[in-house]
Each structure stands twice: as C-alpha cells, then as structure tokens.
Amino acid sequence: MSYDIDFGYPACSGCGRPAETVHSWDPTYNYREIFLKADIYPKDLIGKTGEEVGVLFLRAVEAMKADREAFVALEPPNKWGTVDELIEHLEERMIPFCRANPRCRVTGA
C-alpha cells in the first residue's frame, strides 16, 4: 500500500480551466514513522504550496542526515522504504519539482 500525494492546480472559476494534477508521488506506507518524525506526514501537506512543501522536504532531509541513526531505527524490517531511498528521492526529485512549481498545491494525500 502507498500514499498518493498529488500536486496540482485547482479549477479556475474565472477562466473555466479545470483542475489539473501535474505530479503524483506514491511513497510506501512503510515510511509512516519516518514521515511523522520528519514532520512531512502526507495528510499534513494537503493545501500547502510547492514552495512550502519544498522547504519542509529540505528540512526533513537535513533532519534525517543529522540524526540518521534515529531515522534508520524507524525503517521497516523488510527494508521496503529506507531512509537512504527517501533522502535520495526527496533530493533528486521532489525538492527540485517543488522549486520548479512553487505555486502548485498538494491536492491529495
């Protein structure tokens, strides 16, 4: 099972543009405890802008690197969802996406 974190733009009643999802991320539920400790629990991201979420992701990466052992202790026994994988995904994909799309919003998680 996984979270479905969608980034997009709401519909515009003024011009008639429909709502649009521009990016989806589906991290495993195995990250739950890591997300909570890093203050990036998906449900708490709903409504935040790409700019806001990018800052949160950056802080989360910094926290995971600074206290790596504490975060590694939260990894699932089957290692499906490791801290190193999460850091890599945030640094290489999510933070750059948020920087490139500062006005989009998290529309679902």
Backbone hydrogen bonds, N-H to C=O, Kabsch-Sander energy under -0.5 kcal/mol:
donor,donor_aa,acceptor,acceptor_aa,energy
3,Y,27,P,-2.8
5,I,3,Y,-0.6
5,I,25,W,-3.3
6,D,4,D,-0.7
6,D,108,G,-2.4
7,F,23,H,-3.2
8,G,105,R,-3.0
9,Y,20,E,-2.8
12,C,17,R,-2.8
13,S,11,A,-0.6
16,G,12,C,-2.0
20,E,9,Y,-2.7
22,V,7,F,-2.7
22,V,20,E,-0.5
23,H,7,F,-1.7
25,W,5,I,-2.4
29,Y,1,M,-1.9
31,Y,28,T,-1.8
32,R,29,Y,-2.2
35,F,31,Y,-3.3
36,L,32,R,-2.5
37,K,33,E,-2.3
38,A,34,I,-2.3
39,D,36,L,-1.1
40,I,35,F,-2.7
44,D,41,Y,-1.4
45,L,41,Y,-0.5
45,L,42,P,-1.7
46,I,42,P,-0.6
46,I,43,K,-0.7
47,G,106,V,-3.1
48,K,45,L,-2.3
50,G,104,C,-2.1
51,E,102,P,-1.9
53,V,49,T,-2.8
54,G,50,G,-2.7
55,V,51,E,-1.7
56,L,52,E,-2.0
57,F,53,V,-3.0
58,L,54,G,-2.3
59,R,55,V,-2.5
60,A,56,L,-2.3
61,V,57,F,-2.4
62,E,58,L,-2.3
63,A,59,R,-2.5
64,M,60,A,-2.8
65,K,61,V,-2.4
66,A,62,E,-2.2
67,D,63,A,-2.1
68,R,65,K,-0.7
70,A,67,D,-0.7
71,F,67,D,-1.6
72,V,68,R,-3.1
73,A,69,E,-1.9
74,L,71,F,-1.5
75,E,72,V,-1.7
79,K,76,P,-2.1
81,G,79,K,-1.4
86,L,82,T,-2.1
87,I,83,V,-3.0
88,E,84,D,-2.3
89,H,85,E,-2.4
90,L,86,L,-2.8
91,E,87,I,-2.8
92,E,88,E,-2.7
93,R,89,H,-2.2
94,M,89,H,-1.9
95,I,90,L,-3.1
97,F,93,R,-2.0
98,C,94,M,-2.7
99,R,95,I,-2.3
100,A,96,P,-2.0
101,N,97,F,-1.3
104,C,101,N,-1.1
105,R,8,G,-3.1
106,V,48,K,-2.3
107,T,6,D,-2.5
107,T,105,R,-0.7
108,G,6,D,-1.0
